[in-house]
Amino acid sequence: MSFAKRLFYYLGGFALGTVILLFFLSGKRTSCDYGPNDRTLKHLRTKPLIVSNTMDFELINPDLVNRILSNGSVLFNESNIGLDSVNTYQIEFTDDQLGPLKASFVNHKDSLVLKNISFHPAY
């Protein structure tokens, strides 16, 4: 088989595979969250959020919490994970107006509790 035929078959199969892949990945619920940070944040975003009683409700901006859960970075070495019932995650985030902050979330089986937000963490 000549090189031109092999190239034709290769490019035809590659194009067909790309079209099929785009068809399957074009769904609304499809995402490519493969890293541990992305998977953890995605899992936390799926649960209903409860604000802890110790938090000042005036300081809690729902948009800020959504940005933390969308663009934050999970600090796995500071988080308390691997427990049977609940896990506590520390998430750091740098806001354009507020600067660096650290949030603590408690992940229950059916809900997510915002435990604390420190606006000037000591790194």
Contacts in CASP RR format, 6 or more apart in sequence:
PFRMAT RR
TARGET T0000
AUTHOR 0000-0000-0000
METHOD contacts of the structure
MODEL  1
MSFAKRLFYYLGGFALGTVILLFFLSGKRTSCDYGPNDRTLKHLRTKPLI
VSNTMDFELINPDLVNRILSNGSVLFNESNIGLDSVNTYQIEFTDDQLGP
LKASFVNHKDSLVLKNISFHPAY
24 30 0 8 1.000
31 42 0 8 1.000
33 39 0 8 1.000
33 41 0 8 1.000
33 42 0 8 1.000
36 74 0 8 1.000
36 76 0 8 1.000
37 72 0 8 1.000
37 73 0 8 1.000
37 74 0 8 1.000
40 74 0 8 1.000
40 89 0 8 1.000
41 69 0 8 1.000
41 70 0 8 1.000
41 72 0 8 1.000
41 74 0 8 1.000
41 91 0 8 1.000
43 107 0 8 1.000
44 69 0 8 1.000
44 89 0 8 1.000
44 105 0 8 1.000
44 107 0 8 1.000
44 112 0 8 1.000
45 69 0 8 1.000
45 70 0 8 1.000
47 107 0 8 1.000
47 108 0 8 1.000
47 110 0 8 1.000
47 111 0 8 1.000
47 112 0 8 1.000
48 110 0 8 1.000
48 111 0 8 1.000
48 112 0 8 1.000
49 65 0 8 1.000
49 111 0 8 1.000
49 112 0 8 1.000
49 113 0 8 1.000
49 114 0 8 1.000
50 111 0 8 1.000
50 112 0 8 1.000
50 113 0 8 1.000
50 114 0 8 1.000
51 57 0 8 1.000
51 60 0 8 1.000
51 113 0 8 1.000
51 114 0 8 1.000
52 106 0 8 1.000
52 113 0 8 1.000
52 114 0 8 1.000
52 115 0 8 1.000
52 116 0 8 1.000
54 115 0 8 1.000
54 116 0 8 1.000
55 114 0 8 1.000
55 115 0 8 1.000
55 116 0 8 1.000
55 117 0 8 1.000
59 117 0 8 1.000
60 114 0 8 1.000
60 117 0 8 1.000
64 95 0 8 1.000
64 98 0 8 1.000
65 103 0 8 1.000
65 114 0 8 1.000
67 93 0 8 1.000
67 95 0 8 1.000
68 91 0 8 1.000
68 93 0 8 1.000
68 101 0 8 1.000
68 103 0 8 1.000
69 91 0 8 1.000
71 93 0 8 1.000
72 91 0 8 1.000
72 92 0 8 1.000
72 93 0 8 1.000
73 91 0 8 1.000
73 92 0 8 1.000
73 93 0 8 1.000
74 89 0 8 1.000
74 90 0 8 1.000
74 91 0 8 1.000
75 89 0 8 1.000
75 90 0 8 1.000
75 91 0 8 1.000
75 92 0 8 1.000
75 102 0 8 1.000
78 90 0 8 1.000
79 87 0 8 1.000
79 88 0 8 1.000
79 89 0 8 1.000
79 90 0 8 1.000
80 87 0 8 1.000
80 88 0 8 1.000
81 87 0 8 1.000
81 88 0 8 1.000
81 89 0 8 1.000
85 108 0 8 1.000
85 109 0 8 1.000
86 106 0 8 1.000
86 107 0 8 1.000
86 108 0 8 1.000
86 109 0 8 1.000
87 106 0 8 1.000
87 107 0 8 1.000
88 104 0 8 1.000
88 105 0 8 1.000
88 106 0 8 1.000
88 107 0 8 1.000
88 115 0 8 1.000
89 104 0 8 1.000
89 105 0 8 1.000
89 107 0 8 1.000
90 102 0 8 1.000
90 103 0 8 1.000
90 104 0 8 1.000
91 102 0 8 1.000
91 103 0 8 1.000
91 104 0 8 1.000
91 105 0 8 1.000
92 100 0 8 1.000
92 101 0 8 1.000
92 102 0 8 1.000
92 103 0 8 1.000
92 121 0 8 1.000
93 100 0 8 1.000
93 101 0 8 1.000
93 102 0 8 1.000
93 103 0 8 1.000
94 100 0 8 1.000
94 101 0 8 1.000
95 101 0 8 1.000
98 119 0 8 1.000
99 119 0 8 1.000
100 120 0 8 1.000
100 121 0 8 1.000
100 123 0 8 1.000
101 117 0 8 1.000
101 118 0 8 1.000
101 119 0 8 1.000
101 120 0 8 1.000
101 121 0 8 1.000
102 117 0 8 1.000
102 118 0 8 1.000
102 121 0 8 1.000
103 114 0 8 1.000
103 116 0 8 1.000
103 117 0 8 1.000
103 118 0 8 1.000
104 114 0 8 1.000
104 115 0 8 1.000
104 116 0 8 1.000
104 117 0 8 1.000
105 112 0 8 1.000
105 113 0 8 1.000
105 114 0 8 1.000
105 115 0 8 1.000
106 112 0 8 1.000
106 113 0 8 1.000
106 115 0 8 1.000
END
